[in-house]
């Protein structure tokens, strides 16, 4: 009897979850022995030395599951996905242990993005009529795709600010992509990749929930962003090629793909804009992220994570409910809802601050 690819999806999730969860205690022990901690400082929210390098567990879980359950014959670019992930892991580990300047980190991210886009040919080739553009010239497609990968990597890198947030957002997004690819991708390979990531993140989340026993560090958050960028681009590309298996072709594919990761994207663009408006570097850390506003209101790490997770699911639901409305209406709706949500957070935060001053 032929082994169903659908079983591979389930076992990919279980394999990555167990690999990630079982490797973390060892990573914590080694991190404590070698004093590899994320130490408290005025900018950070934790009060104790927390072992870092939890991203290694996510990497192990994802790689082991992917190598075991995916079929490279159906997905030739996987070798370049692996190579790009290794580049991201190397710069992430170095940054977590000794620290890297923003420039060196950006160069590493750029190398990974180039491998993914140029060698892996994972690129956005169509804008689906946005600004009147259908097919993109090759060079513009490459440059725009590299830029997209870099933005998504940094979106997940910078949202990793409180216990459980980056992992939770990663689980939601990867499961959303996984479900989509299960129904609408003929060979299931991208669905396997997506659920492998979600399983690895779930195994990690058990140890990262508040109070966190370990952090994923830049190794984990940048890895999530890189894989999400690949899934988002493949989501768009799936809708550009008619297939007998594909009965949900949508000309709103770009905004639907981005709706799944819209909240991290919105937050990083909003924060970068505020920093540049104030004349500072967009990479200079501050406390203007959405999770900081929720903490200012008085929510715990767990409640702040839950609120952002629910709002992200809400945005995804709205986008897919509007999938026939077109890119402009979906994008505008998501933006307005996110701005309204941000205004509500600022209002509550200022109100809370005023109460403390009384």
MOWOZI-V500444 format. One line per field, one symbol per residue. ss: DSSP state (@ for helix, = for strand, . for the rest). phi: phi as a letter, one per 20 degrees, with the letter a starting at -180 (. if undefined). psi: psi as a letter, one per 20 degrees, with the letter a starting at -180 (. if undefined). Layout:
ss: ???
phi: ???
psi: ???
This chain:
ss: ....@@@@@@@@@@@@@@@@@@@@@@@@@@@@@...==...........==...@@@@@@@@@@@@@@@........@@@@@@@@@@@@@@@@@@@@....@@@@@@@@@@@@@@@@@@......=...@@@..=..@@@@@@@@@@@@@@@@@@@@@@.....@@@@@@@@@@@@@@@@@@@@....@@@@@@@@@@@@@@@@@@@@.....=..@@@@@@@@@@@@@@@@@@@@@@..............@@@@@@@..@@@@@@@@@@@@@@@@............@@@@@@@@...@@@@@@@@@@@@@@@@@@@@@.....@@@@@@@@@@@@@@@@@@@@@@@@@@@@@@@.
phi: .fffffffffffffffffffffefgffffffffeledeefbgeeeedcfdgdmffffffgfffffffededffebfeffeffffffffffffffffedncfgffffffffffffgfeffelebedbdlnflmddeeggffgfffffgfffffgffffeefdcgnfffffffgffffffffffecdgdmfffffffffffffffffgedffffebdfmfgffffgffffffffffgffgeedgbfeddcfcedggffffffcffffgfffffffffffendffeffbcdfgfffffffpffgffffffffffffffffffffdfeeoffffffffffffffffgfffffffffffffff
psi: pppphhhhgghgggghgggghhighggggghhhjlnqoqqrhhriqirpppajhhhhggggggggghhiqohhimhjhhhggghhggggghgghhhgiqqqhghghgghggggggggghiknqoiqjkjpkjpeppqgghggghggggggghghghgiimirpigggghhggghhggggghghjphjighgggghgghghhghhhhiiqpppiqqhahgghhgggghhgghgghgghhiioqqhiojlppjkgghgghhhkgghggghggggggghhijrpijpqaljrhhgghhhhjqrgghgggghghhgggggggghhjiiirgghgggggggghggggggggghghgghhhhi.
